[in-house]
Amino acid sequence: MSTSTQTSESLTAFWRAEYERKAAHDSPIVQSGRGCKYDAQELRNEISRAISLLQIERSHTVLDVGCANGLFGSTLIACCQEYVGIEPVEALAKLARRNLAEFENAKILTASGDDVRLPSGSVDRVLIAEVIQLNPPAAVRRMLQEMARVLRKPGRIVIFSVPDREKQAAFESDYTEEIRRADHLSDGEKAAILNRQANAHWYAADELVAWANELGGSARVERLPENAPNCDHRFDLVIDF
Ligand SMILES: C[S@@+](CC[C@H](N)C(=O)[O-])C[C@H]1O[C@@H](n2cnc3c(N)ncnc32)[C@H](O)[C@@H]1O
């Protein structure tokens, strides 16, 4: 496996600190950005959904933007010829390198999705899973531009599990109430959860579709299956070039 180091500030300082803390956690599930009670079957369903949306072929080079500790990557690698994971939090990139060390077709770069420093037209599929909610709109637009550049055409970008701005108000009022009433959480834990919620970026499907179209892509929104976690307030976006 080869490595490279580069840093960028698209990931906001708030989220960088959060993900540095997650990297220090014992659980690989938490390191990947999920809650420690995340159900194994749900995770399996998520990975299957991502693979199916990507339509990966054995000959493909797959770019995994925001690969965290390489949890999704360990499955994607088995489906493609070459896997490139990029991760701006160095402690997570190190974990991904260690977790995927046995795979000769894997490469982890410490980089941000808006400046991956890969040659133009060098990857066939791009997965951006649970990443854009940590980035402001200007950074997401730059990321899409960069992905359109590195994608070999015809190719596909999947933006996976996007918080839907149209559902934000309804979700947040229920969620805030649920957290405030949770007896098992301390006041500090409640404040931390609500602070994370306040720092998340929500995106309208129409705006992402318009940005993809401006780059020459053809985008379609996929609703999440009814059994998927967060299916009431998230969507997937598939962009073909
Ligand atoms: C919720 S985790 C998801 C990890 C992985 N994609 C998965 O689904 O298991 C989000 C990850 O995206 C990374 N990230 C955030 N902003 C990024 C950016 N601009 N470029 C690349 N990665 C980013 C974070 O550091 C974090 O590791």
The ligand as a Tripos MOL2 file, in Angstrom:
@<TRIPOS>MOLECULE
LIG
   27    29     1     0     0
SMALL
NO_CHARGES

@<TRIPOS>ATOM
      1 C1        -19.4080    9.9450    9.0970 C.3       1 LIG1
      2 S1        -17.7650    9.5600    8.6000 S.3       1 LIG1
      3 C2        -18.1140    8.4290    7.2900 C.3       1 LIG1
      4 C3        -16.9770    7.4930    7.0150 C.3       1 LIG1
      5 C4        -17.1970    6.5270    5.8550 C.3       1 LIG1
      6 N1        -17.4270    7.2250    4.6170 N.3       1 LIG1
      7 C5        -18.3210    5.5860    6.1580 C.2       1 LIG1
      8 O1        -19.4300    5.8180    5.6620 O.co2     1 LIG1
      9 O2        -18.1000    4.6340    6.8970 O.co2     1 LIG1
     10 C6        -17.2630   11.0350    7.7150 C.3       1 LIG1
     11 C7        -15.8070   11.0360    7.3040 C.3       1 LIG1
     12 O3        -15.6230   12.0040    6.2670 O.3       1 LIG1
     13 C8        -14.4170   12.6940    6.4950 C.3       1 LIG1
     14 N2        -14.5020   13.9940    5.7930 N.ar      1 LIG1
     15 C9        -15.1580   15.0990    6.1890 C.ar      1 LIG1
     16 N3        -14.9960   16.0990    5.3090 N.ar      1 LIG1
     17 C10       -14.2230   15.6170    4.3190 C.ar      1 LIG1
     18 C11       -13.6920   16.1650    3.1170 C.ar      1 LIG1
     19 N4        -13.9010   17.4320    2.7720 N.pl3     1 LIG1
     20 N5        -12.9300   15.3720    2.3350 N.ar      1 LIG1
     21 C12       -12.6980   14.0900    2.6760 C.ar      1 LIG1
     22 N6        -13.1700   13.5170    3.8000 N.ar      1 LIG1
     23 C13       -13.9170   14.2580    4.6210 C.ar      1 LIG1
     24 C14       -14.3380   12.7820    8.0060 C.3       1 LIG1
     25 O4        -13.0370   13.0800    8.4590 O.3       1 LIG1
     26 C15       -14.8450   11.4060    8.4180 C.3       1 LIG1
     27 O5        -13.8200   10.4730    8.4780 O.3       1 LIG1
@<TRIPOS>BOND
     1     1     2 1
     2     2     3 1
     3     2    10 1
     4     3     4 1
     5     4     5 1
     6     5     6 1
     7     5     7 1
     8     7     8 2
     9     7     9 1
    10    10    11 1
    11    11    12 1
    12    11    26 1
    13    12    13 1
    14    13    14 1
    15    13    24 1
    16    14    15 ar
    17    14    23 ar
    18    15    16 ar
    19    16    17 ar
    20    17    18 ar
    21    17    23 ar
    22    18    19 1
    23    18    20 ar
    24    20    21 ar
    25    21    22 ar
    26    22    23 ar
    27    24    25 1
    28    24    26 1
    29    26    27 1
@<TRIPOS>SUBSTRUCTURE
     1 LIG1         1 GROUP 0 **** ****
